[in-house]
Amino acid sequence: MVSQMFRYLALSVAPVTVVQPIQRLSLVFRFFFSWWMNPGHEVFGSRVWISTIVSLLGALALTLTVDQIRDYLPLPDSLAAFLRVEWP
């Protein structure tokens, strides 16, 4: 309950691109401490590893700007022009 309150307080102060990656780091700590403290009780199969990695990659994708994506990926001119459109 308190953690949700702090999460929404953080989202009201900072943008989601800052808060979400920091919050997703809790997965790494939870995974590490579960593996360290409860290795016999926790299941660490391939699905857990893959889902943790996908979740972290999604959080990292939130931190990218459109300019970074446009600079690093070889995009067609029409898609690059579409990415330059700004909302007023």
N, C-alpha and C positions, 0 to 999 in steps of 0.2 A: 504494500500500500504506500509506504513512504517512498520507495524507489520510483513508483509511477509518478508521485507528486514531483520529485526532483527531475524526472525526465521531462514532464510537461513544463516545469519552470525553465529548464534549459532550452527547450524548444521555443518558449516565448521570448527568450533573450537572444539566442543565437540561431542562425539558419540551420536547416536540416542537414546541409552538407557538412557542417561542423559537428553537430551532435551525434548523428547516426554512426559515423565511423568510430567515434570514441565509445559509443555504447556497444558496438559490435566487438570491440576489443575485450569486452567481458566474456565473450565466447572463448577466447583464447585462454584467459585465466581460469574460467570454469573447467575447460577441457584439461588444462595442465594440472590443476589441483585435484580434480576427480581421478585423473590417471595416477597422481602421486599418492593421494590419501586412500583411495578405495579401488585399487587395481583388481581385486577379486570380485567386487560387486558391480562395477561399471562394465558395460559392453562397449569395446572400442573396435568395432568392425569397420569395414570399408565404407559403409553407408554413413557412419558418423564422421569419418574423416572427410569424405566427399562433401557432405552437407556443411561442415564447418568451413571448408575451403571456399565453397560456392557463396556462402554467406559473407565471408570476409572479402571476396572479390566484388560482390555487390556493394558492400560498404565503400570499398576503394573506388568503384565506378562512380559513386555519388560525389566524390571529391574532384573529379575531372571537370574541366570547363569545356564548353563547345569549341573554343579556340584550340585547346590542347588536342582534342579529338580530330579536329580538322587538320592540324599541323602534322600529326603522327600517322594518320591513316590515309592511304591513297584513295581518295574519294573522287567520283565523277564530278565534273564541273556543275552539273545541275543540282546534285546533292550538296555540294559545297556552297552553292549560291543559296540554297534553301536554309542551310545552317547559319548563314549570315543575317537572316531576317530577324529583326528585333521587335519585340512587343512594346508598344509605347508605355 
